[in-house]
């Protein structure tokens, strides 16, 4: 099948990807991207409707009681591109450094394939072009609008390009695949004093150091070592002058877990640690907890149904502590999320996601089209 897809669609998917790569846009502001998608679907003779502001839905109604949805993300990242290519981002402050240009191109060619093979389709298909995956979570907006219920969606499928997997390979795992993520800010208020008289103050920096060390011991000593949990302090700001005991420290970080029980332990211990340090050092510690995305969960029964679609090109993956807003779909109905390999060391396609040099060969995208087609075949939704 791959050679047939390549002969028929390679030039077109290459153009799609490069056109979209040139116009990365911020989440919920993907106006040019949305227009591009609508125009392409119209040219295919497919109807669309708007969702979540800049999002686009394309429903192929076969009169079936079953609807399968396929979702792509649309937004770019606030990164200055460092690739020397003729289709470089025309928005100097934005870049498609997470492969969303590739994801959209896959779904558009998938749409074309379905439109050309509609006589073979047995079930309804909903294509979801979703804004704001990178934040604040476009999936949540689509669910809130009732899209899944309106179209009686049975399952949602999605993929993500991965520079960690060889080109043309597929990877996933049952149950928790991508982690839940919570952002937090911790505020420590002590008392300033002259550096020569530390006994007259309450040193917020010393307390912050104790708190950071304590957090790391939560993961190493309170969490079962065979379970995934991670706490990262990414920023710390405190103090005004070199000879003054710091009165205030502000820290920001993230919590990442793959099961709710682990999250509850980390959450409880971090708050208990703050309370203990507040009493021990006679200071005030407050915090702002901001749950971001939940666990991207692959339904076990659905996983076992669709993985045979990838044949010998499938690799059982490890859990990944990155977060994905596809998690919101998996909280509603059985879902399946997989990674598509794009790594080619001989061509230099090795840079990680969210890197200013991230790039890939568009031929890789045809494996994504093939993967989605084979998922439908495995489910008996298309001949």
C-alpha positions, 0 to 999 in steps of 0.5 A: 500500500505504501508505494501506491500512496507514495505514487499518488499523494507524495507531491501533494502531501509535501506541498501541504506540509510546506505550505502549513509550515510557513504559516505557524500560528498561536493557539486559538489564533490559527486563522490562516491555517483554518482558512487553508484547511477549509479551502482544501476540504472544499476543493475535495467536495467535502463539507465542514463546520467551525468549532472552538473558534479556529477549529474545523470539523469534517463529517463524512456521513455514511448513515451508520450507527458508528462514527470514528473520529480522527484528530489533528492539532493545528497550532505552532510554538513560540520558537524562532526557527533555525532551519535553512530551508526554502519553506521556513516560517514566515512568522519570525516568532513562531514555528511548527516545531512539534510536527503539527504541520505534518499532522494536519497534512496527514489528516488532509490526505486521509480526507482525500483518500476517504473522499475518493474511496467513499464507496468502500466506507461502511461507517461515519468518519469525523475529522477534527482539526483542533486548535490550541493543543499546546495550550490552553487545551483546544480538546476541552473546548471541542468536548465542551461544545458537545462535538463527541455527543453530537456525532455519537463518536465511538472512538477518537484516534490521533498520532504524533510524529516522533524523532525518537523512532525510526522512520516508518515505524509505529509505537504505542502502549496500552493504558497510560501513554502520555503523562498528566501534567500540573503546573504550580507556583510556590511563594515563600515569604520570610523576613529580610535582614542585613546579611551580617545579622541573619538571626534577625531575619527568616531566609526565604532562599534557605527555606526554598533550598530545603523545599526543593530537596524535600520535593526530590525525596518525595519522588525517590522515597515516597513513590513506588520505583516502578511507577512514573512520577516526576517533579521539576522546579523550572524557575526560581526567583528571590532576593534583591541584594547580595548582602540582604537576607531574602524575604521572598522567593517564588518558584515554578515547576511541573508535576508529571505522573501516569496514574492518579494515585501517584499524583495524589501522593506527590500533591499531598506530600508537597503540601505537607512539606510546605506546612512543615517548613512554614512551622519550622522556619516561622515563614509563610508558604502559599501555592498556586496549583494549575492542573494542565492535561490529564493522562493520555490513556489508550483503552486496552480493548481498543488497543488490542483491536487496532495494533495489528493494523501496523503489522511488523512495523509496530514497536511497543513503546515506553510511557512518556512523561510529556503531556498531550491534550488528547487526554481530554478525549480519552477521559470521555470515550475509548481512544487510541493514540500512537507515535509515528517515527520520523527519525533518519540519522543519515539525513540529520532528522534527529532533533527533538520536538520543540527544537528550533532545528526540528525537521523531517522528510515528508515521505514519513507522513505517508506512513501516517496516512497508511496507518490511519487507513489500516486502522479503519480496515482493522475495525471493518470500517472500510473495505 
